[in-house]
Amino acid sequence: MVKKKITKTIKKNSKRAILTFENAFRYPFSRAKGLLNILWFFLPIIGWFALGGYKIRIVQNFIKGEYNGLPVFKFGDHFKLGFFMFFKSIPFMIVYGIVTTIVLLIPFIGIVGHFFISLFVIPLLFINFFNKETVGSLFEFSIVKHVFDNFEDYIIALLKSIGLGLIFFLMMIILVGIPAGSFTKNIFLADFYGRRVK
């Protein structure tokens, strides 16, 4: 029943429907056993890379408008994806660290600038990176124009992300909120990217 409702809301074209809050909330539970994949976290380094790759795969599915349930965990494939994506991100993280340090040295303007970059630039660059899987995709700053060309849509996606995160944070009391929150962290922005950028 859940799968049918979720599938109905996405059309595989440029005019596909916007991801609803209800469907986003239901997503991690539509294949509930997939939540157990969070246990890979307890396998240091190797499990972390595999889990990172798994989360990237989820984002890629949302970019394509495919979210009928958590994907099947394939340790080898997801470890390889997470491992290589981590190392591909290092050049950008070095540059970002340097720029952030310089920006924060400027009184007041530095804090505002850092907040602006963190909210309106970095998220979409990383979604772009997850989609294209190339080092250069993290430096494609031209895609940021889509944030301001569709500003209201982007803000709504951010607010939905925050709201969903808060709900799953409260659900940590019953443990299920931990994997649910972890696996749905970037799905609204991935949906925005899939509709407005890709």
N, C-alpha and C positions, 0 to 999 in steps of 0.2 A: 504493500500500500504506500509506504513512504517513498519507495523507489519510483513509483508511477508519478507521484506528486512532484518529486524533484525533477524528473525527466521532462515533465510538461512545461516547466518554467524556463527551460533553455532551448533556444532554437539555434541550430548550427549555422548561423549566418551573421552578418554584421549587425542585423537588427534584433539580435537575440534579447530575451528579457533580462532585466536586471535581477541579480541574485537577491532574493528576499531574506529578511532576517529569520523568518520561520524555517526556511529551507537550510540556511546556514547552521541554525541550531540543531536541526535534525540530522544533518550530514554525518557527523561522526558516529551516530547511533544506528544508521541505516545498515551498517555492517559492523555491529558492535564488537565482534571478536577482533577486529582490526585495532581496537584500542589497546589490546595487549602488547602491541608492538612497542609501546613505550618502555617495556621491560628491557629492551636492548640498551637503554641508558645505563644500566648497571654493569654493562660490559665495557670497561674503560677503553677509550680511544677507538678501537675497532667498532664497537657498538655505536659510539657517537657519530662516526663517519657514516655508518649505515643508516642511522636514524636521520641524520642530516640529509642524506640522499633521498630518503623516503619523504621527508617534508617538502623537498624540492619537487619531487614527482607529483605530490598533491597540488602544489601551486601550478605546475604545468598543466595538470588536468583541468583546473579551474580556468586557466587562460583559454583553453580550448572549449570551455563550456561543458566539460564532462565531469559530473560529480554525482554519480549514482551510489557512491559509498566509498569508504576508504579502500585504496588499492591493495592488492595482495602484496605482502612483503617479500621481496626477492633479495635476500641478503647480499649475494655477490654483486648484482646490478646496482643496488642502492649504496653499497659500500664504495664501489668504484665511482659512482656519481658524486657522492659526498666527498670522497677523498680528493678527486681532481678539481671539483668546484672550490674546495677550500684553498688549494694552492693557486688556483686561477684568481682568487679574490685578493691574494696578498699584495700585489702591486697597487691596487686601488686603496686597500686599507692603509698602506704606508703613506700614500699621497693624502688620503683623507685625514690621517692622524696629524700630518704636518700642517695642512690647511686649517684644521680645527684648532690646533695649538696657536697658530698665528692669529686667527680670528678672535679667539677668546682673550687675547692680550689687549684687544681694543675695548676700553671701558664702555659698558652698556651696549653699544652697537655690536660688540662681539657676542654677547649673550643672545641678543635678538637675531643676529645673523646665524648663529649656531642652531637656534630653535627653528628658524626658517628652513635651513638646509636639511635638518633632521626630519622635518615634517613634510616638506614639499619636493625635495630633491632625492634624497637617499632611498626612500621606499620604492619609488618607481624605477630607479636605476637598478635596484636589486631584483625587482620583478623582471625587468628586462634581461638581466644577467641570468636568472633562473630559466627564462624562456630560450635564450640564444646560446647559453653555455660557453660564451667566449670572453676572454679577458677584455677585449675592446668594447663589449656591450656595456660594461660598467662606466665607460667614459663617453657614452653617447648622450651627452647632456641635452641634445636637441629634443629628446623625447619629453623633457620637462614641460615643453610648451603645451602638451596635452593636458597637463594639470590645470593650467590657467585658461585654456580654451574650453575646458569642461569643469570649471572650478566648483560649481555647486554639486555636481555629480561626485567629484573627488572628495569634497568635505563630507558628504553623506556617507561615502564608503569608509572614510576615516572614523566617523562617529559610530557607524555600525560595528566596525572593528573593535572600538573601545568598549561599546556596550556588550558585545558578545564575549569579549575578554573578561569583563567584570562578572558576567553571569557564570562563566566557567570557573572563574576564581572562587566565587562563593560555593560552587559545587565541589570544590576540592575537599570539602568536609566528607563527602561520600566517595572520595578518591577519583571517581570517573571524570571529574572536572580537570584533572591534571593532563591526561592524554587528549581529552577533547579540546582543551584550550591550546595545547601545544600544536595539534594537527590542523587547527583552524585559524592560526594567527594571521596569516596573510591572504586569506581567501577572498575577502572583499576587494582588496587592492588588485589581486590577480584577475578578478572578474572585471574590474574597471579597466585594467590593461587590455584584457581580451576584447572588450567592447570598443574602447576608444583609441588604442594604440596599435594593436597587432594588425 
